[in-house]
Amino acid sequence: MEAKVLVVEDSAAQRFVITKILEENGFKVQSAENGQLALQSLNQYTPDIVISDIMMPEMDGPTLCKTLKQDRRWQNIPVILMTTLNEPSEIFKIIESQADYLFLKEFDPDSFIAFVEDVLHTKDNNVSTSNDGAVLVSVLKRIYPVQGSKEQIARLLISAYRSALQAYDRYYRLKHEIKEIQNNFKSQLKVKDEKNQYRYTQISLLVEEIRTPLNNLFQIFDLLEKAEISQEYDIYLHLATINSQHIAKSLDDLQTIAHFKNAAEQIPARFIEFNLRECIDDVLSPFSVQSSKKQIELISHLPPDIPEFVKGEPNYLRHVLFILIDNAFRFTEKGAVTVKVAREDEGEATLRLKFTVQDTGQGLNPKKEKELKQLFQQIDRLSAKVSEKLREANPGLFVAARWVHSLQGKMDFESAKSGTTFSFVIPMEAAEAPPEIIRLGKNASLKGTPILVLSEEWLNGIVLEELLNSWGAEVKVTNQAENVVATLLQAKRSRHPYKLFIADSGVRSSSAFKLLEAINKQKDLANLKKILLTSFGQRGDAIRSIKLGVSAFLLKPIKAKELYQTIQTVLQIEAPSDVLITRHTLKETSRPLRVLVAEDNRVNQKLMMAILNKEGYEVELATNGQEAVNFYKQKPFDLILMDMQMPVMDGFQATRAIRKLEANSNNHVLIFALTASDDPKEIQGAHNAGVDEVLRKPLNLPALKDILKKYLQDSHKIAIEL
């Protein structure tokens, strides 16, 4: 029978490492973040051994140990306290807690497992004392008798502990000396030039930008293992995907910087058309885990007068906002972190947008305020060099301000006891939205649909009200949960019932579930459709949602397109079901893009099929133009990727043949020519044959998606992840 271990450790990384080592050696492991949670776990799970950190929030290791030893149910469970030996007097606290064993944190895995097995061997064999009064100790599964008085053994152990402290002290001094040698070596190599320092700072910040979503993944994987139903699994899988995508984007920028020949370079600016709302949502998404853990609301507001599609530099904007939001979370313990966008171009021809990131922390001290003012002033003066002291003290804000400055903008801040607000204004251009976005915004089919929204945060309520109004819905927003049931019943009795109730639960979902329970008790509200929005789903939320008749469970921040699609799907449901709509199910129910690849080169075939299949597209392969024409006759496609140079029938002939077949119908399949040639005659020949676009080989997926936006009128129904 495998031994059961309870690991109590507040550090997610340490908890992960200890758990992994134990599980790889055949132990069954349960974990808790602090002593209080460990006690709750013990009511349902009785371990053979408890391994606990000493310093933890809520309840530390010694207090946990003392509690266990004073309770008859748990007093015989061996407790190992893990220490770094930072504090010499710690041993007396450990002895007082009645802990059974002590083990150093910086351990070798094999030594750690051997120690745990010895503890269990002692417990399993009921090893305590011999007949002659000697204390029996298990070392590497062998029993050794130890004779002597309690005073002698105590003095011996304390002196051994002091010797261990001295050895540990020598180890740390040696470690410090090695670090100093490394730092001296680095300082000799380090160029004092500000340009080199700037590149180094950019790299450091991108590494930090990876750290947040990476830490999130550790927590999400833990939740994935414990997911009880598929809908719960879908929610956590979506969170993992968001964080993985953010890591991938940052790694791309790291790779770009690593190849710079000139140290003065920064990430290249690319001024393109992009969806501003989705750009901001993508930045906010990795912070949803922190939002839930710290119980801090994460809010964004893009007013109706701001164009949703703009032309600008989305990559710089994403990085700057990430730095400012990350900074806000570090210094905020309660309240909210809010991202706002406003226009600063009244009466001007150009579009100038002001972005603000506001927290509810303690504010900056006067010294820090003065420091940041000097930093921003020096960056604004093109001729002035930024002080190395200011730069090193504020690396994130330094790079953020430099990026803003390169976009012809300016960084500023305001601070008070109620929090700090960082802001920057940059010029942009309004861009024309793709056809599917235009329809979604102006011709959406929610006209006249009565919707009641409960929002704990007034700004979130405004955001939802603006979105729903833009789709023609009849919206009422309230922040008074106690009046919701009465409001719903009154509307029902007046024969103008609400068709949909949206509960925006903020960082705490418990109050929303209580309200949903109250709604469920009303027979007159049995047909009411319900959507729950939350900052971060807790274990069991999906099951509770299904039991309470919730049709959709979405994690914030919510993208406009996803919210609209969710509402449309929910309103079409005729009767309650056990299916809970999540972002994952929305994607699964969308029709994949149907693509025909016409390509004769085997290497190109494998590459293109791999890229397109990975995106979830339905892909067919034709090895020449004649096969492509035959496929077209047999089944419909959304897109044909046509190589122009193929045997039997080339791409020019195949395109003309398909267009001829279309002449007698109202159909028009998209045909994108693929060519490695720069010859203008070949490109013009492809257009003359009837292709819609000419793409260069090899296939570039992001470029393909950008071009598809112009053509697919029903792209919100097709899973192409635009």
Number of C-alpha atoms within 10 A of each C-alpha: 6 10 14 19 22 23 25 29 27 20 12 14 13 14 18 16 11 19 19 13 15 20 13 9 12 12 17 17 17 18 21 19 20 24 27 18 14 22 16 11 16 15 9 8 14 16 19 20 20 21 23 31 25 26 16 18 13 10 17 19 28 25 17 21 28 18 16 23 19 11 10 8 12 16 15 14 18 22 26 23 23 20 20 13 17 10 9 10 9 13 16 10 13 21 14 12 19 18 20 16 16 16 18 12 15 10 10 9 14 10 11 18 16 14 19 19 17 19 24 19 19 20 17 10 9 9 15 14 14 12 6 8 13 15 17 17 19 20 15 14 15 11 15 12 14 14 15 11 11 9 9 11 14 12 12 12 12 14 12 12 15 14 12 13 17 12 12 15 14 12 12 12 12 12 12 12 12 12 12 12 12 12 13 12 11 11 11 10 9 13 11 11 11 16 15 15 18 20 20 16 18 21 20 14 20 20 15 16 20 18 13 18 25 18 15 20 22 14 17 20 15 12 18 17 10 13 19 14 11 12 23 23 18 19 25 26 18 16 22 21 13 17 24 17 14 19 20 12 13 20 17 12 17 18 12 13 20 13 9 13 8 11 17 13 13 20 16 12 14 12 15 12 19 20 17 20 19 17 15 23 18 19 20 22 21 27 23 24 22 21 22 19 11 14 18 23 23 27 22 20 18 19 16 12 8 16 18 19 19 22 19 22 17 20 17 19 20 16 19 22 22 22 19 21 23 19 16 23 21 11 16 19 15 15 15 22 24 20 23 16 21 17 15 15 13 9 6 8 8 13 18 19 19 18 20 23 23 23 30 22 22 15 19 17 11 9 8 13 15 11 14 20 13 15 21 21 15 16 21 19 11 10 8 10 10 19 14 13 10 16 19 12 15 15 17 23 21 23 22 23 22 21 21 21 20 14 19 12 18 20 25 15 16 13 18 13 11 11 20 22 21 21 20 21 22 20 16 17 18 17 16 15 19 16 15 18 22 12 15 17 20 11 13 17 15 19 14 12 17 18 21 22 21 24 23 21 17 12 14 21 18 15 16 22 19 16 19 24 16 17 20 18 18 16 19 16 17 16 16 10 16 10 12 20 17 12 14 22 17 14 13 16 10 8 9 11 21 23 17 21 21 20 25 26 22 24 23 19 19 11 14 21 19 13 16 22 16 14 22 19 12 12 8 14 17 13 16 20 24 24 23 21 23 23 28 27 24 16 16 13 17 26 17 14 21 19 14 19 24 28 26 26 25 23 21 21 23 18 16 18 14 16 19 20 16 21 18 14 15 19 16 9 11 9 10 17 12 13 14 22 22 22 21 16 16 16 16 12 12 14 16 20 20 20 22 23 23 29 27 19 13 10 9 14 16 12 12 21 19 12 14 18 13 9 15 16 18 16 19 16 20 18 19 24 27 20 16 26 20 13 17 16 11 8 8 13 19 16 19 23 24 29 25 28 17 19 13 10 18 19 26 23 17 25 27 17 17 20 17 12 15 13 10 8 8 6 11 14 16 19 22 24 25 24 20 12 12 9 10 9 10 14 20 12 14 25 17 13 18 21 24 14 17 17 19 12 13 12 17 12 13 10 10 13 13 13 14 18 18 13 14 17 15 12 21 18 17 19 19 19 11 11
